[in-house]
Structure formats: C-alpha cells, structure tokens
Amino acid sequence: MKSTAVVGRRTIACIPLFASLAIAGCGAKTGLRVPDAEPLEDATVDAQDVLDAQDIVDVPDVPDVPDVQVCVPGRFDLERRGAEVMFVIDRSNSMAFSLDGAVGVPIAQQRWTILSNSLARVLPMFERTVSFGAKFYPQPIDPGNVDVEENCTSRAGIDLEPALGNGAALLRFFTTTRPGGGTPTHDGLLQASTYLRSRTNRGAARYIVLATDGGPNCNSRNPTPPSRCVCTSSDPGSCRNNPAVGIYNCLDDTRTVALVREIATPTAPGAQPIPVYVVGLDGSMTMRTDLLAVLDEMARVGGRPRPIVNPGDRAYYSVRTPGDLERAFDTIVAPLARCAYVTPSRPTNPDEIDIEIDGRLVSRDATRVEGWDWTDRDFGEITFYGMACARAASAVVNVRARVGCRDQ
C-alpha cells in the first residue's frame, strides 16, 4: 500500500514536503497552511503555431562543425559554435511562494511567475542563435493529490526539444501548469542529460541551466534514515515522525551532486561533457547554510560556477530579486549565443595556441572575466568573455587561431 500525505514541499522556505492530513504544514515562520494549487492541464505545444505567432522566418540551421583533429600546426579560422540549452526547471510547491518565502501571495509575486517573466525578457534576444529546450520537474500534480510517489515523480523524457525560435513554446509551460509536488532534482537532471547525450552532432555545444529554489529531495532509496538525515523542512519532525513519508523529505545531496559531476565530466569513454549552470532562487534560505552549500557544490562540479569577485560570493547564481534572475540568465546565455567558437586543430599543450579577433591578439584568462578560455578542449571549444566576447559577437568578425604542437 502506498503511503499518503499532503505535499507541501520545503527546501528554501522552510515548509514540510509532506505533512499528515491532520497537520497543516508550516509556511516560512508563519505556520500557515500551504495554499491549494490551481487546476493543472498538461501542456501541449503546436510548434507551427508558435512559429507563426513569433513571425520567425528563415532561421538558419546550426552548421555541422568538422571534427577536431589531434594537433596540426598552423593558422586556422575558427567557426562560431551553435548552442543547445536545456532549461531544467523546478516546478515544486514552494515555487508558488514569494522570493522571500511568503505563502499565499498573489500569482504576480510568486517565484514561478517571476521566473517566467525573466525568461520572457531574456529569451527573445537569443532564440535565433540558441536552441532552447526544457525539462520541468516534478510532473504536474492535480490539486488534492496526496500520493507521495506521484508528488515525487518526474515524468520520463523532456517537455520541449531544443530548437531555434522556441521561446514562446517554453513560456507556455508556465501558463499551462502550476507549482506542486516535491523536488526530484536528480531525476529531472538525469532525464535532461540523457536526452542531450543522444544528440551527437558536433555543430552544437550543449548546456544545462538548472533553476531551482532549494535543495533536492524525493529520494525514496536514501540510505540515511529519516531520523538522522538532513531534513529539507525546518521542522525535523516532518522527517522522523513518519519514516515512510519522511524519507522523501531528506536532502538528496550526495546522489544529485554525483550526477551533476558525471554530466559535466563524464567517465564514459567518448561521452560529451555537458556543463551545468545552477541558478538558485534563495531569497528565503539565508539561514539554511546546509542547503546553500549543496547548491554551491552543484555549481562547482557542474563546471560553470559564477566567478567569485567578493568574499562570500556564492558559486551558483544567487537570486534575491527579480533583477538578479534576469541578470543571471543574461550572463549565462549571452556567451553561449555569441562567444563560443571551435578550432579544427587542438594543441597538445593547452597553452600552445594564440587567438586573434580581427588580427588583434586576445589573452587567455582562466578566471573567465576578460579574454578567452578553453571550455571543452576535447571538442576544440573556446569561449570569449568580457569585452572580448563583445568583439567576437560582432556580425562581421574574423576569429583565427595560431596552433603550435610541441610535445608536453
């Protein structure tokens, strides 16, 4: 028999993921019951309708970049690399809270709406050059559904295949579904990365952008018993008092961090690395340093941490205001859209290459603030940053490499 419980997920805003039917879940520090979600409908997207609505015509195909060679000395033109970005988006119950964790706020103030609005402002600038796709997790949940497993299920596959001109199609998911359920981040990432790995043309680099408002949970096979696990609720009793349900509230950090590491730096021979960016809507999580640390670690092992400028900066893209969210997406997507290039000759020594933009030498910058750096050396990919990115993004630009092949 399946255990049943009301789902009221808490990672950031201190609300139990599963509370008994007799006990109202706490909302932040107010003790308020989590409001019922609005009725949900499965999203169905007609791609042609979206294209017609966006009036997008003659969108060029992403070029198929020749395979990179083991080091060949000489001068080579670099080609701009197309990008496929898979957004993996948290649809759990607390995405209906405000950024600072308030419960029962108007829809316009909810994290779900703020996330949608930020994407609506950013995506149109890049959807002619970046193929966007999406995986939302967990699956849509009907109001009143108290089945634990269904509230923690991330449906197989993805919700939107990457394609140019996909902005409107992606945004429709925000209007056809509402937040509800737990936070099976591991499963959402696994399904997104499995799909991306099935797409093997070298003409496009592939990335995952995870947007979540808390630590992962929903691991029914967690080896740590609920009595001793890190509880994603501010009320430890929600984990230990009902072990059959509480196990789903336990922080699923070890398994999720290991998966992000494998996605970004795969151990399987020939598997393409897929960098993972982490965006955390953490405005109400300032006291949960354990959850902040998990997001930091996911960002680091994902291979695309945010540059640390000041002491105390987070490795993930921390979001406390709507403006933070829009800037995070712009900072992440802009270089992928315009500033990633590939060279047909990969030097044996990563420093035996000089990069020029219109004849002017650009310095390598491993901090990724100003200059260029290797972002996938096995595939011959470099990315420009700062003013170098602005120069490389010009419509008419000549990017060249001078490659040396001295033995290491």
Sequence and secondary structure as in RCSB ss.txt:
>XXXX:A:sequence
MKSTAVVGRRTIACIPLFASLAIAGCGAKTGLRVPDAEPLEDATVDAQDVLDAQDIVDVPDVPDVPDVQVCVPGR
FDLERRGAEVMFVIDRSNSMAFSLDGAVGVPIAQQRWTILSNSLARVLPMFERTVSFGAKFYPQPIDPGNVDVEE
NCTSRAGIDLEPALGNGAALLRFFTTTRPGGGTPTHDGLLQASTYLRSRTNRGAARYIVLATDGGPNCNSRNPTP
PSRCVCTSSDPGSCRNNPAVGIYNCLDDTRTVALVREIATPTAPGAQPIPVYVVGLDGSMTMRTDLLAVLDEMAR
VGGRPRPIVNPGDRAYYSVRTPGDLERAFDTIVAPLARCAYVTPSRPTNPDEIDIEIDGRLVSRDATRVEGWDWT
DRDFGEITFYGMACARAASAVVNVRARVGCRDQ
>XXXX:A:secstr
   B EE   SSS   SEE TTS    TTTT               HHHHHHHHT             EE   EE
EE EE EEEEEEEEE  GGGGS TT  SS  GGGSHHHHHHHHHHHHGGGTTTTEEEEEEEES    TT  BHHH
HT   SS SEEEETT HHHHHHHHHH    S   HHHHHHHHHHHHHT   TTEEEEEEEEESS     TT SS 
TTTS BSSS THHHHSSHHHHGGGB  HHHHHHHHHHHHS  STT     EEEEEE TT TT HHHHHHHHHHHH
HTB      STT  SSEEESSHHHHHHHHHHHHHHHHHSEEE SEE SSTTSEEEEETTEEE B TTSSSEEEEE
EGGGTEEEEETHHHHHHTSSS  EEEEE     
